[in-house]
Amino acid sequence: MRIVFATDSDYEYIRNRDHHISESLILSKIKENEIYILRSQDESNIGWMRYGYFWDNTPFMNMIVNWPRQAGSCDPSTIRIAAALFFVYT
């Protein structure tokens, strides 16, 4: 599994799946690198992570989605490690 910043080409993938964010905010979050895409070994999307800011200055992860039934998907411990690394490096 690879974790990469979402790009404009990931817009439709996120828009079609993340129903907890206003569609008008997706592109700005992509541009600000606030959405990560989880990709399998074959480069297919298997999930995403999205974060925001608490009190406008403290980053927090408010969405982690992994599609466990897809081939190449990762186990929950990998997601926990990815989320922990997010907090270390932001």
N, CA and C atoms as an extended XYZ file, in Angstrom:
270
Properties=species:S:1:pos:R:3:atomname:S:1:resname:S:1:resid:I:1 pbc="F F F"
N         0.835       -1.171        0.000 N   MET     1
C         0.000        0.000        0.000 CA  MET     1
C         0.885        1.241        0.000 C   MET     1
N         0.453        2.241       -0.768 N   ARG     2
C         1.110        3.553       -0.792 CA  ARG     2
C         0.100        4.601       -0.357 C   ARG     2
N         0.587        5.624        0.299 N   ILE     3
C        -0.247        6.757        0.675 CA  ILE     3
C         0.308        7.974       -0.043 C   ILE     3
N        -0.543        8.614       -0.855 N   VAL     4
C        -0.110        9.760       -1.658 CA  VAL     4
C        -1.101       10.898       -1.485 C   VAL     4
N        -0.642       12.115       -1.733 N   PHE     5
C        -1.554       13.245       -1.735 CA  PHE     5
C        -2.555       13.084       -2.873 C   PHE     5
N        -3.791       13.425       -2.618 N   ALA     6
C        -4.796       13.421       -3.681 CA  ALA     6
C        -4.454       14.523       -4.684 C   ALA     6
N        -4.793       14.285       -5.939 N   THR     7
C        -4.598       15.280       -6.991 CA  THR     7
C        -5.948       15.564       -7.631 C   THR     7
N        -5.954       16.513       -8.546 N   ASP     8
C        -7.206       16.842       -9.245 CA  ASP     8
C        -7.825       15.613       -9.904 C   ASP     8
N        -6.999       14.692      -10.348 N   SER     9
C        -7.525       13.488      -11.011 CA  SER     9
C        -8.249       12.557      -10.029 C   SER     9
N        -8.084       12.772       -8.728 N   ASP    10
C        -8.777       11.971       -7.719 CA  ASP    10
C       -10.122       12.579       -7.309 C   ASP    10
N       -10.445       13.730       -7.857 N   TYR    11
C       -11.664       14.450       -7.467 CA  TYR    11
C       -12.910       13.572       -7.567 C   TYR    11
N       -13.120       12.949       -8.714 N   GLU    12
C       -14.330       12.137       -8.909 CA  GLU    12
C       -14.374       10.959       -7.951 C   GLU    12
N       -13.227       10.339       -7.713 N   TYR    13
C       -13.162        9.213       -6.773 CA  TYR    13
C       -13.652        9.653       -5.396 C   TYR    13
N       -13.173       10.801       -4.938 N   ILE    14
C       -13.561       11.302       -3.623 CA  ILE    14
C       -15.012       11.766       -3.632 C   ILE    14
N       -15.386       12.528       -4.645 N   ARG    15
C       -16.755       13.062       -4.717 CA  ARG    15
C       -17.793       11.950       -4.699 C   ARG    15
N       -17.515       10.855       -5.380 N   ASN    16
C       -18.469        9.754       -5.458 CA  ASN    16
C       -18.545        8.923       -4.185 C   ASN    16
N       -17.581        9.088       -3.281 N   ARG    17
C       -17.527        8.217       -2.103 CA  ARG    17
C       -17.619        8.942       -0.769 C   ARG    17
N       -17.071       10.132       -0.686 N   ASP    18
C       -17.057       10.851        0.591 CA  ASP    18
C       -18.280       11.755        0.676 C   ASP    18
N       -19.297       11.276        1.353 N   HIS    19
C       -20.554       12.027        1.462 CA  HIS    19
C       -20.620       12.825        2.764 C   HIS    19
N       -19.485       12.958        3.438 N   HIS    20
C       -19.438       13.686        4.701 CA  HIS    20
C       -18.784       15.049        4.551 C   HIS    20
N       -18.545       15.453        3.318 N   ILE    21
C       -17.925       16.746        3.047 CA  ILE    21
C       -18.684       17.400        1.903 C   ILE    21
N       -18.816       18.707        1.982 N   SER    22
C       -19.480       19.439        0.911 CA  SER    22
C       -18.668       19.307       -0.374 C   SER    22
N       -19.363       19.044       -1.456 N   GLU    23
C       -18.686       18.890       -2.754 CA  GLU    23
C       -17.854       20.123       -3.096 C   GLU    23
N       -18.306       21.281       -2.666 N   SER    24
C       -17.582       22.520       -2.982 CA  SER    24
C       -16.245       22.631       -2.235 C   SER    24
N       -16.036       21.824       -1.209 N   LEU    25
C       -14.781       21.875       -0.452 CA  LEU    25
C       -13.720       20.889       -0.941 C   LEU    25
N       -14.110       19.925       -1.745 N   ILE    26
C       -13.182       18.855       -2.128 CA  ILE    26
C       -11.952       19.397       -2.853 C   ILE    26
N       -12.148       20.212       -3.873 N   LEU    27
C       -10.999       20.723       -4.634 CA  LEU    27
C       -10.061       21.571       -3.780 C   LEU    27
N       -10.622       22.382       -2.898 N   SER    28
C        -9.736       23.195       -2.048 CA  SER    28
C        -8.947       22.315       -1.088 C   SER    28
N        -9.548       21.252       -0.585 N   LYS    29
C        -8.824       20.329        0.292 CA  LYS    29
C        -7.747       19.567       -0.489 C   LYS    29
N        -8.027       19.234       -1.745 N   ILE    30
C        -7.005       18.601       -2.585 CA  ILE    30
C        -5.839       19.567       -2.791 C   ILE    30
N        -6.146       20.811       -3.120 N   LYS    31
C        -5.099       21.805       -3.376 CA  LYS    31
C        -4.253       22.070       -2.133 C   LYS    31
N        -4.851       21.970       -0.952 N   GLU    32
C        -4.136       22.210        0.305 CA  GLU    32
C        -3.483       20.939        0.864 C   GLU    32
N        -3.514       19.839        0.082 N   ASN    33
C        -2.941       18.543        0.504 CA  ASN    33
C        -3.553       18.030        1.806 C   ASN    33
N        -4.857       18.190        1.940 N   GLU    34
C        -5.567       17.728        3.129 CA  GLU    34
C        -6.298       16.411        2.887 C   GLU    34
N        -6.094       15.823        1.722 N   ILE    35
C        -6.673       14.515        1.422 CA  ILE    35
C        -5.561       13.619        0.891 C   ILE    35
N        -5.484       12.429        1.453 N   TYR    36
C        -4.521       11.423        1.014 CA  TYR    36
C        -5.284       10.270        0.385 C   TYR    36
N        -4.706        9.668       -0.634 N   ILE    37
C        -5.290        8.500       -1.281 CA  ILE    37
C        -4.470        7.280       -0.891 C   ILE    37
N        -5.154        6.197       -0.545 N   LEU    38
C        -4.496        4.928       -0.252 CA  LEU    38
C        -4.540        4.108       -1.534 C   LEU    38
N        -3.380        3.703       -2.025 N   ARG    39
C        -3.308        2.952       -3.279 CA  ARG    39
C        -2.713        1.576       -3.032 C   ARG    39
N        -3.254        0.600       -3.755 N   SER    40
C        -2.754       -0.774       -3.644 CA  SER    40
C        -1.488       -0.925       -4.479 C   SER    40
N        -0.924       -2.110       -4.432 N   GLN    41
C         0.293       -2.405       -5.200 CA  GLN    41
C         0.085       -2.170       -6.697 C   GLN    41
N        -1.134       -2.437       -7.182 N   ASP    42
C        -1.401       -2.252       -8.614 CA  ASP    42
C        -1.865       -0.826       -8.945 C   ASP    42
N        -1.707        0.111       -7.973 N   GLU    43
C        -2.022        1.533       -8.135 CA  GLU    43
C        -3.521        1.833       -8.168 C   GLU    43
N        -4.367        0.862       -7.832 N   SER    44
C        -5.794        1.171       -7.742 CA  SER    44
C        -6.085        1.800       -6.382 C   SER    44
N        -7.065        2.688       -6.338 N   ASN    45
C        -7.434        3.352       -5.090 CA  ASN    45
C        -8.156        2.366       -4.187 C   ASN    45
N        -7.739        2.330       -2.919 N   ILE    46
C        -8.396        1.436       -1.965 CA  ILE    46
C        -8.938        2.200       -0.760 C   ILE    46
N        -8.807        3.497       -0.757 N   GLY    47
C        -9.348        4.290        0.334 CA  GLY    47
C        -8.779        5.694        0.336 C   GLY    47
N        -9.128        6.457        1.369 N   TRP    48
C        -8.614        7.803        1.495 CA  TRP    48
C        -8.608        8.226        2.960 C   TRP    48
N        -7.820        9.244        3.224 N   MET    49
C        -7.786        9.878        4.537 CA  MET    49
C        -7.936       11.379        4.305 C   MET    49
N        -8.734       12.004        5.146 N   ARG    50
C        -8.952       13.441        5.011 CA  ARG    50
C        -8.809       14.081        6.387 C   ARG    50
N        -8.178       15.235        6.421 N   TYR    51
C        -8.062       15.917        7.702 CA  TYR    51
C        -8.492       17.365        7.605 C   TYR    51
N        -8.703       17.947        8.760 N   GLY    52
C        -9.057       19.351        8.879 CA  GLY    52
C        -8.258       19.948       10.026 C   GLY    52
N        -8.695       21.108       10.494 N   TYR    53
C        -7.978       21.776       11.578 CA  TYR    53
C        -8.941       22.083       12.724 C   TYR    53
N        -8.548       21.666       13.922 N   PHE    54
C        -9.280       21.966       15.130 CA  PHE    54
C        -8.803       23.323       15.616 C   PHE    54
N        -9.700       24.217       15.913 N   TRP    55
C        -9.364       25.589       16.311 CA  TRP    55
C        -8.522       26.291       15.257 C   TRP    55
N        -8.669       25.901       14.018 N   ASP    56
C        -7.980       26.518       12.876 CA  ASP    56
C        -6.465       26.396       12.896 C   ASP    56
N        -5.896       25.598       13.816 N   ASN    57
C        -4.437       25.481       13.824 CA  ASN    57
C        -3.920       24.099       14.212 C   ASN    57
N        -4.779       23.215       14.663 N   THR    58
C        -4.337       21.892       15.095 CA  THR    58
C        -4.898       20.839       14.145 C   THR    58
N        -4.047       20.192       13.347 N   PRO    59
C        -4.570       19.202       12.396 CA  PRO    59
C        -5.130       17.974       13.109 C   PRO    59
N        -6.237       17.468       12.581 N   PHE    60
C        -6.790       16.222       13.093 CA  PHE    60
C        -7.377       15.428       11.937 C   PHE    60
N        -7.264       14.128       12.023 N   MET    61
C        -7.788       13.243       10.986 CA  MET    61
C        -9.278       13.070       11.240 C   MET    61
N       -10.102       13.480       10.276 N   ASN    62
C       -11.534       13.333       10.490 CA  ASN    62
C       -12.190       12.345        9.533 C   ASN    62
N       -11.407       11.670        8.707 N   MET    63
C       -11.972       10.643        7.830 CA  MET    63
C       -10.871        9.679        7.418 C   MET    63
N       -11.068        8.405        7.725 N   ILE    64
C       -10.181        7.348        7.247 CA  ILE    64
C       -11.077        6.256        6.695 C   ILE    64
N       -10.940        5.967        5.408 N   VAL    65
C       -11.771        4.949        4.768 CA  VAL    65
C       -10.869        3.987        4.016 C   VAL    65
N       -11.082        2.714        4.258 N   ASN    66
C       -10.365        1.654        3.555 CA  ASN    66
C       -11.419        0.657        3.087 C   ASN    66
N       -11.333        0.234        1.851 N   TRP    67
C       -12.298       -0.726        1.323 CA  TRP    67
C       -11.748       -2.133        1.525 C   TRP    67
N       -12.064       -2.793        2.642 N   PRO    68
C       -11.421       -4.061        3.001 CA  PRO    68
C       -11.702       -5.224        2.067 C   PRO    68
N       -12.726       -5.170        1.272 N   ARG    69
C       -13.030       -6.298        0.400 CA  ARG    69
C       -12.316       -6.218       -0.949 C   ARG    69
N       -11.599       -5.139       -1.180 N   GLN    70
C       -10.879       -5.001       -2.448 CA  GLN    70
C        -9.548       -5.725       -2.388 C   GLN    70
N        -9.165       -6.282       -3.508 N   ALA    71
C        -7.847       -6.917       -3.587 CA  ALA    71
C        -6.775       -5.877       -3.338 C   ALA    71
N        -5.775       -6.238       -2.582 N   GLY    72
C        -4.679       -5.318       -2.298 CA  GLY    72
C        -4.957       -4.365       -1.161 C   GLY    72
N        -6.110       -4.493       -0.535 N   SER    73
C        -6.440       -3.633        0.580 CA  SER    73
C        -5.558       -3.964        1.775 C   SER    73
N        -5.456       -3.054        2.692 N   CYS    74
C        -4.567       -3.272        3.827 CA  CYS    74
C        -5.361       -3.585        5.090 C   CYS    74
N        -4.675       -4.118        6.059 N   ASP    75
C        -5.351       -4.450        7.312 CA  ASP    75
C        -5.457       -3.200        8.188 C   ASP    75
N        -6.332       -3.217        9.186 N   PRO    76
C        -6.557       -2.024       10.020 CA  PRO    76
C        -5.302       -1.516       10.725 C   PRO    76
N        -4.367       -2.400       11.070 N   SER    77
C        -3.160       -1.921       11.748 CA  SER    77
C        -2.351       -1.002       10.837 C   SER    77
N        -2.358       -1.256        9.538 N   THR    78
C        -1.650       -0.382        8.597 CA  THR    78
C        -2.280        0.999        8.589 C   THR    78
N        -3.595        1.055        8.640 N   ILE    79
C        -4.295        2.343        8.675 CA  ILE    79
C        -3.956        3.086        9.962 C   ILE    79
N        -3.927        2.398       11.085 N   ARG    80
C        -3.575        3.052       12.351 CA  ARG    80
C        -2.163        3.622       12.291 C   ARG    80
N        -1.241        2.890       11.708 N   ILE    81
C         0.137        3.376       11.576 CA  ILE    81
C         0.167        4.609       10.682 C   ILE    81
N        -0.560        4.567        9.576 N   ALA    82
C        -0.603        5.715        8.658 CA  ALA    82
C        -1.159        6.938        9.373 C   ALA    82
N        -2.215        6.764       10.142 N   ALA    83
C        -2.801        7.889       10.872 CA  ALA    83
C        -1.826        8.420       11.911 C   ALA    83
N        -1.125        7.538       12.599 N   ALA    84
C        -0.141        7.971       13.591 CA  ALA    84
C         0.985        8.755       12.922 C   ALA    84
N         1.450        8.289       11.773 N   LEU    85
C         2.502        9.008       11.047 CA  LEU    85
C         2.023       10.375       10.614 C   LEU    85
N         0.768       10.490       10.260 N   PHE    86
C         0.199       11.774        9.883 CA  PHE    86
C         0.405       12.778       11.010 C   PHE    86
N         0.091       12.361       12.230 N   PHE    87
C         0.222       13.282       13.355 CA  PHE    87
C         1.671       13.614       13.685 C   PHE    87
N         2.579       12.724       13.421 N   VAL    88
C         3.998       12.985       13.670 CA  VAL    88
C         4.548       14.006       12.682 C   VAL    88
N         4.105       13.927       11.421 N   TYR    89
C         4.712       14.744       10.366 CA  TYR    89
C         3.927       15.993       10.002 C   TYR    89
N         2.816       16.285       10.669 N   THR    90
C         2.094       17.523       10.343 CA  THR    90
C         2.320       18.564       11.394 C   THR    90
